């Protein structure tokens, strides 16, 4: 039987930075200590160091990657938002082709 993990959060450093930008725009403070935020960002953006070994350990055959970072919806410049979304989609496509 194949194991497929759904809604596996994935991000790029640029998307993770957008989260901080959005929260700042909304006047909301990041509620994670800096060290935990760094760890969370690393896990969201990682493929080879953590994610693939974890999949192997847990006998997961496939993951369905979804955008992990909220923030893109806060980008008011539509051309910038489209560019960031396209870059993210291209990144996911590259990861998918590689693995």
BAFI-3210 file (N, C-alpha, C; in Angstrom, 3 decimals, decimal comma, padded with zeros to 6 digits):
// residues 99
n [1|2|3|4|5|6|7|8|9|10|11|12|13|14|15|16|17|18|19|20|21|22|23|24|25|26|27|28|29|30|31|32|33|34|35|36|37|38|39|40|41|42|43|44|45|46|47|48|49|50|51|52|53|54|55|56|57|58|59|60|61|62|63|64|65|66|67|68|69|70|71|72|73|74|75|76|77|78|79|80|81|82|83|84|85|86|87|88|89|90|91|92|93|94|95|96|97|98|99]
n.u [000,846|000,530|001,658|000,413|000,975|-001,011|-001,521|001,008|003,017|004,920|007,423|009,130|012,089|011,487|008,673|008,286|009,359|007,449|005,332|006,130|006,179|003,442|002,249|003,422|002,350|-000,319|-000,117|000,417|002,264|004,935|004,570|006,384|009,405|012,619|014,457|012,765|011,208|013,160|013,764|011,264|010,972|013,137|012,308|009,976|010,961|012,715|013,793|015,640|017,271|015,652|012,927|012,794|014,327|012,614|010,273|011,186|011,781|009,212|007,922|006,594|005,339|004,687|004,239|001,839|002,406|001,774|001,308|002,922|003,074|001,332|000,740|001,214|-001,291|-001,415|000,027|-000,142|000,487|-000,334|001,183|003,602|002,670|001,766|004,189|005,657|004,041|004,241|007,001|007,092|005,447|006,996|009,242|008,176|007,464|010,008|011,134|009,357|009,871|012,521|012,343]
n.v [-001,182|002,209|005,187|008,408|011,711|014,415|017,957|019,014|021,399|023,767|026,109|029,026|030,922|033,573|033,655|033,119|035,417|037,204|036,632|037,780|040,418|040,831|040,481|042,613|044,739|044,428|045,082|043,190|041,318|038,972|035,911|033,998|032,879|033,977|031,890|029,663|030,524|030,601|027,859|026,829|028,136|027,007|024,283|024,514|025,335|023,395|020,522|018,374|017,938|017,494|016,810|014,688|012,558|012,195|011,359|008,903|007,546|007,299|005,852|007,112|007,557|009,638|013,179|015,759|018,876|022,046|025,581|027,101|029,529|032,269|035,406|036,173|036,958|039,442|041,139|044,034|045,015|043,880|042,863|042,221|040,278|038,266|037,607|036,593|034,408|032,908|032,352|030,741|028,579|027,645|026,831|024,708|023,014|022,423|021,027|018,877|017,652|016,866|015,043]
n.w [000,000|-000,819|000,768|001,025|001,776|002,540|002,067|002,762|003,991|002,249|001,439|000,182|000,918|000,225|000,309|003,021|004,107|003,256|004,938|007,339|006,471|005,892|008,436|009,768|008,299|009,020|011,628|013,514|015,806|015,392|016,923|017,690|019,196|018,068|017,480|017,184|015,042|013,066|012,903|012,085|009,624|008,248|008,152|006,623|004,165|003,393|001,559|001,033|003,374|005,686|004,992|002,929|004,195|006,418|005,162|004,178|006,601|007,624|005,750|003,606|000,460|-001,262|-001,241|-001,093|-001,939|-000,532|-000,508|002,133|003,400|004,620|003,280|000,680|-000,173|000,902|-000,655|-002,349|-004,844|-007,849|-010,009|-008,791|-006,971|-008,733|-009,939|-007,740|-007,034|-009,387|-009,359|-007,060|-007,863|-010,010|-008,590|-007,045|-009,154|-010,144|-007,961|-007,908|-010,382|-009,922|-007,802]
ca.u [000,000|001,273|001,261|000,468|000,729|-001,682|-001,376|002,346|003,378|006,204|007,566|010,446|012,469|010,772|007,320|008,349|009,573|006,172|004,527|006,554|005,728|001,995|001,952|003,829|001,343|-001,541|000,150|000,451|003,640|005,250|004,483|007,354|010,778|013,441|015,038|011,690|010,865|014,230|013,575|010,043|011,284|014,000|011,513|009,029|011,678|013,624|013,395|016,612|017,867|014,679|011,677|012,954|014,627|011,410|009,395|011,743|011,587|007,788|007,453|005,678|005,721|004,442|003,641|001,167|002,930|000,928|001,983|002,898|003,144|000,350|001,472|001,048|-002,552|-001,245|000,790|-001,125|000,915|-000,727|002,286|004,535|002,024|001,796|005,585|006,022|003,288|004,845|008,288|006,814|004,973|008,158|010,071|007,506|007,596|011,396|011,262|008,574|010,631|013,750|012,051]
ca.v [000,000|003,466|006,255|009,755|012,744|015,565|019,282|019,191|022,798|024,039|027,545|029,514|032,009|034,799|033,572|033,234|036,840|037,878|036,453|038,829|041,683|040,919|040,708|043,985|045,591|044,306|045,524|042,014|040,888|037,552|035,375|032,930|033,307|034,008|030,568|028,802|031,021|030,140|026,412|026,657|028,563|025,979|023,094|024,808|025,528|022,278|019,286|017,280|017,699|017,001|016,269|013,380|011,527|011,951|010,533|007,550|006,948|007,052|005,080|007,926|007,463|010,882|014,284|016,788|020,123|023,232|026,799|027,160|030,867|033,295|036,633|036,551|037,664|040,804|041,925|044,875|045,203|042,630|042,347|041,593|039,071|037,261|037,197|035,757|033,153|032,171|031,841|029,632|027,445|027,132|026,132|023,426|022,190|021,947|020,010|017,719|016,975|016,279|013,926]
ca.w [000,000|-000,880|001,693|000,451|002,782|001,934|002,676|003,324|003,793|001,620|001,167|-000,200|001,832|-000,146|000,853|004,480|004,394|003,035|006,147|008,267|005,884|006,064|009,851|010,064|007,666|009,813|012,995|014,375|016,074|015,257|018,273|017,895|019,474|016,857|017,210|016,693|013,716|012,171|012,732|011,303|008,259|007,659|007,859|005,538|002,899|003,169|000,877|001,121|004,685|006,658|004,446|002,291|005,191|007,215|004,338|004,161|007,932|007,849|004,599|002,816|-000,943|-001,977|-000,500|-001,866|-001,386|-000,629|-000,081|003,593|003,975|004,297|003,017|-000,724|-000,321|001,389|-001,623|-003,038|-006,233|-008,503|-010,828|-007,845|-006,455|-009,800|-010,094|-006,592|-007,168|-010,499|-008,885|-006,145|-008,669|-010,741|-007,606|-006,750|-010,358|-010,191|-006,911|-008,341|-011,446|-009,360|-006,889]
c.u [000,890|000,729|001,457|000,102|000,160|-001,422|-000,051|002,828|004,797|006,255|008,953|010,812|011,725|009,347|007,306|008,580|008,279|005,258|004,852|006,080|004,225|001,633|002,307|002,799|000,046|-001,367|000,152|001,898|003,777|005,292|005,405|008,705|011,623|014,000|013,978|011,243|011,896|014,068|012,358|010,276|012,137|013,181|010,555|009,722|012,534|012,987|014,356|017,097|016,899|013,521|011,848|013,364|013,427|010,414|009,880|011,507|010,135|007,101|006,368|006,190|005,621|003,877|002,976|001,560|001,930|001,681|001,807|002,718|001,942|001,132|001,278|-000,247|-002,480|-000,448|-000,199|-000,767|000,669|000,395|003,316|003,954|002,070|003,217|006,020|005,316|003,885|006,183|008,091|006,371|006,113|009,073|009,466|007,620|009,010|011,623|010,548|009,317|011,848|013,454|010,820]
c.v [001,244|004,445|007,596|010,741|013,978|016,836|019,443|020,592|022,934|025,527|027,813|030,601|033,313|034,789|033,695|034,683|037,631|037,754|037,552|040,204|041,878|041,209|042,129|044,970|045,595|044,789|044,398|041,595|039,386|036,980|034,191|033,516|033,167|032,630|029,610|029,228|030,559|028,648|026,137|027,030|027,521|024,753|023,327|024,852|024,328|021,149|018,156|016,954|017,045|016,225|014,873|012,295|011,184|011,082|009,084|006,841|006,531|006,332|005,807|007,939|008,787|011,922|015,231|018,121|021,256|024,428|026,993|028,553|031,710|034,590|037,106|037,334|039,105|041,696|042,719|045,148|043,893|042,038|041,640|040,286|037,944|036,731|036,259|034,403|032,288|031,565|030,645|028,396|026,817|026,336|024,753|022,490|021,611|020,844|018,726|016,946|016,237|015,037|013,144]
c.w [000,000|000,152|000,993|001,543|002,086|002,738|003,400|002,980|003,253|001,306|000,610|000,803|001,512|000,403|002,367|004,890|004,208|004,246|007,147|007,782|006,097|007,516|010,270|009,515|008,488|011,254|014,002|014,566|015,875|016,671|018,531|018,272|018,202|016,494|016,648|015,299|012,689|011,874|011,834|009,838|007,552|007,261|006,695|004,184|002,498|002,357|001,253|002,526|005,675|006,015|003,846|003,282|006,086|006,453|004,321|005,500|008,158|006,685|003,810|001,381|-001,687|-001,006|-001,487|-001,226|-001,578|-000,068|001,420|004,144|003,598|004,163|001,602|-000,927|000,180|000,446|-002,473|-004,497|-006,978|-009,362|-009,945|-007,316|-007,487|-009,982|-008,966|-006,685|-008,270|-010,067|-007,953|-006,933|-009,467|-009,816|-007,282|-007,959|-010,464|-009,166|-007,330|-009,427|-010,874|-008,538|-007,278]
res [x|x|x|x|x|x|x|x|x|x|x|x|x|x|x|x|x|x|x|x|x|x|x|x|x|x|x|x|x|x|x|x|x|x|x|x|x|x|x|x|x|x|x|x|x|x|x|x|x|x|x|x|x|x|x|x|x|x|x|x|x|x|x|x|x|x|x|x|x|x|x|x|x|x|x|x|x|x|x|x|x|x|x|x|x|x|x|x|x|x|x|x|x|x|x|x|x|x|x]
***
